[in-house]
């Protein structure tokens, strides 16, 4: 209550109340004003405490998410290492089903271990990161499906080409997920981003072994039409970039 209002009330009280009552009125009015002031201060302090708790809680959640993102990324890198081992195991003279069977069995054992670690941490990932992660898993599934088909059709020498092609796709998926971890608002143009990454991180993309002989790659493209189509599209994009 402002001072002028208080003064008017006191002046009015002088005409209607005994002089002994006026001090009591003034005290009561001051007490009411003080209670209102204290209530406002308490409400402000509570709002400040609540805001500080919200900021601290959000920071804690972000820090916790980063810890789990690191665990997921580390496990994906270890899966890529196992793909590299798969490439090595299939680099020799693969002449029967046993070479593929043995190499794939070892790969699956390691894959199961790292998938379990990822599973323990992926609940903390953003929906965008989870989507990228399942794209990585889909590529692993494509690799294993191709190797099974190569084994069934006794095209054992093509196994190395399948591992080489899919390993590059897996490495790219890993990099894209790492970008998502760094910034959840990463560019939506994944094709453009992928082109930049392929140049900037050439060694990482080719992490899992050298390209097989040209004759084997050509036969692999004929064996897997969708791969040939994808490679043709990439060649056309490369030519357009060179032309422009």
N, C-alpha and C positions, 0 to 999 in steps of 0.2 A: 504494500500500500504506500503510495507516494506521500511525502511530507505535507503537501497542501491539503490533501484529503483528510489526513489526520488532524490538521489544524482546524479545518471546518467542523469536524466531528466534535472536537473539544470545545469550540466556541458554542456549538449548539447545546452541548451537554451542560454548559454553565448556566443556561437558562432553565433547564428542566430537572437537573440533578443537584443535590446538596454538594457543597464543596469537598466534603470528605470522601465522596464517591468518585470524584473525577480522577484522582490518582489511580484508583483501582481499575477504572476504565482504560486509562493509559497503559497500565501494566498488562492488562489482558490483551489489548491490541498489539503491544510489542511482542508478547509471547506468541500470539497467533502468527505474526509476521516472521518471527524467528523460526517457528516450526515449519512454516512454508519454505523458508530459505534453506533450512537443513534438509528438508525432503527433496528439494530441487538439487542440492549438492550431492545427496546420496544417490539420487537417480542418475546424475551425471557420472559419478564414480562407478556405479554398477555398469553403465553403458561402456565406459572406458575399459573396465576389467573384462567385460564380455567380448569387446572388440579385440583386446590383446589375446584372449584365449582363442578366438577364431583364427587370428593370424598365426599364432603358435601351432594350432592344430593343423592348419593348411600346410605350413612349412614342414611339420612332422610327416604328414601324408606324402608330400612331394619327395622328401628325403628317403622315406621308406620305399616309395615306388622306384626311385633311382637304384637303390640297393638290389631290388628284385630284377630290374631291367638289366643290370650288370650280370646277374646270375644267368639270365636267359641268353644274353649275347655271348657270354663265355661258353655256354653249352652249345650254342650254334656253331661257334668257332671250332669246338672240339668235334662236332659232327663233320665239319668240313675236313678236319684232319683225318677222320676215319674214311672219308671219301677219297682223300689222297692215298691212304693205305690201300683202298680198294683199287685205285688206278694202278698202283705198283703191283698188286697181286695179279692183275689181269694184263700186265704189260709183257709178260713172257709169251711163250708159245701155248696159247690156250687152244687145245685140240680136242677136248672132250668136255662133257657136262660137269666133271668133277672140279675143274678149275673155277668155274663160275659158282658152283654149289658151295665150295669151301670158302671162297672170298665173300660171298653174300652172307653166309652163315655168321662169319666173324663180324661183318659190318652190322648185321641185325642185333647181335648181342650188345655191341657198343651203343648202337642207336637207342635201344631200349633203356639203357642206363641214363643217357643224356635227355631222353624224352621225359623220364621220370623227374629229373631235376627241373626241367622247364615247366612241367605240370605243377610242381610245388610252388612255382613263382608266377605263373602267368595270370593268376587271378588278380594280381595287382596291376596288370597292364591296362592301358587304355584300349577302347574298342578298336581304334585305328591300328595300334600295334598288334593286337590279337589277330586282326584281319591279315596283316603282313606275315605273321607267324604261320598261319594256316596255309598261306601261299607257299611258304618254304616247305611245309610238310607235304603239300600236294606235289611239289617238284621231287621230293624224295620218293614219294609213291610212284611217280612217273618213271623214275630211274629203276626202281625195283621191278616194276611191271615190264619195262623194256628188257631188262636182263633175263627175266623169266621167259619172255617171248623168244629172245635170242637163243636161250638154252633149249627151249622146246623145238625150235626150228633148226637146231644144230648149226647156227651161224656164230660159233664161238668167237671167231676172230673179230666180230663186230662189237663185242662187249666193251673193249677199250674205248671205242668211239662213243658209245652210249654214256659211259662214265665221264668222258671228256666234255661232251656237250652239256650234260645235265649238271656237272660240277660248276660250270660257268654260270648257269642260271641260278644255282644255289648260292654261289658267292654274291651275285647281284642282289638276290633276295635278302641276304644277310646285311649287305650295305644299306639297302633301302630301309630295313628295319632299324638299323643304327641311326639313320637320319631321323626316323620317326621318334626314337628315344630322345634325340637331341632337341627336337622341336616338333610338338604335336601339330603345329600348323605348317608343316613342311609343304613345299610346292605340290600342287595336284598333278602337274604334268610329269608323270613318272617316266614316260618315254624319253623326254628331254633330259630329265635327271639321270636316267640310266646311261644315256649317251655320254654325258659329262663324266660319270663315274667310270665308264669303260676306259676312258682316256686317262683320267687322273689316277685310277687304282688298277692299272693294267696288270701288275704283278699279282695283286690280290685276286682279280677275276680269273687269272690263269693259275690259281693256287695249287690245283690238284694234278698237274702233269702237262706234258707237252702234247701238242696236237698230233694225232696219229697220221700215218701216211695218207697222201691225197686219195689213193685208190680205195683205201678203207673208208674214208670219210664220204666219198661219193657213193659207195655201196651202202653205207649206213643211211644216207639221205634217201636212197631208193627203197631201202627196207622200212624206213619210217617216213611216210609221205608228209605228215604234219610237221616234222622237223625240217624237211626240205622246203616246205612252204614258208615256215618261219625264217629260215636262213635266207631265202629269196627276198623276203620283205626287208630284212636287215641290209642285204646287199643293195637293194633299190634305195633305201634311205641313205646309205653311205654315199651312193653315186649322186643323189640329189644334193647332199651336203657339199660334195666336192664341186658340183656344177655351180651351186649358188655361192 
